[in-house]
């Protein structure tokens, strides 16, 4: 380590954060969303939806960037990602 300590450094994820929304009843289990997720948030569930297909679940929801690639590749509009807005911190006024 560059600072000479033996302790592992904690890393925090920087960059945009997001949420993924899944309509499991619409899914036909193609797996495109899982395959093309750049942050590997999704995996296929072991459960079945009412149509009899495995549907995706967010196994690592904190890693979602909200890029919406899952929604762009989904042929059934069963999933989409949304970027969270950056939190605004109040600043002191100059009055």
N, C-alpha and C positions, 0 to 999 in steps of 0.2 A: 504494500500500500504506500502511496506517496507521502502520507503524513507520518509514517513510521509506527502507527498503532497496529496492534494485532486484532482489533475489533473490526468485524465486517461493517462496512458502511451501509446505512439504510438508504435505499433509493426510493424516491417518490416519482410517480408517473406524472409527467408534465404533458401539456397539450390539451386539446379539447376533450371534454367528457360528454357522454350522451346516455341515452336510455333506448332500449329496444323493446318494442311492443309486438306481441305475437297473437294472432287470431288463430288458435289451434283448430277451430272448426272448419276453417277455409283451406287448411294445408293438405296437400296430397303427397307429402313426404319425398319430394324430389331431392332435397339436400343441397340445392344450389346456395342457399343462404349460409349453410355451415361451411361449404367448400370455399366460398369467396370472402368470408369475413376476415379482414386483414388483422384484426386483433384477437382472433380465435375465441370469441365470446360464446359462440353457439356450439351445441352438440345435439344430436338426435335423442329424443326421449325414448325410454323403453315402454312407455304407455302408448295407447292408441287413441286417436280422436274418434268422433262418431262415424267418420267415413271408413275407419279401419286402417289408417295410416299412422306411422310414427311421425311426430311433429318436433320441431326444434324447441329447445329450452336454452335459456341464458345460464350457462354454467359458471361464467365469470362476468357478472353484470357490471362490476366496477371497472372493467377494462374497456368497456364500450366507448367509442369515440363519437358515436352518433353520425357516422359517415353515410349511412343509409345504403350501402352497397347491397346489403341483404334485401332491402326493399326493391332495389333496381333490378335484381336478378330474379325475384320471385314472380313466377308466371301467374300466381293466383292472388296476388296482393294480400298475402296472409301475414306479412311481417314488414316492419319499417323501423328505422332508427331516427332519433331526433337529437340534435345537439342541444345541450343545456346552455343557457345564457351565462355569461361570466357574472360572478357576483360583484356587485358594485359596493365599494366601501365608501362610507360618507367621509367627506373632506371638510376641514374647518373652513368656514367662510372668512373672507378678508374684511369683514365689517368692523 
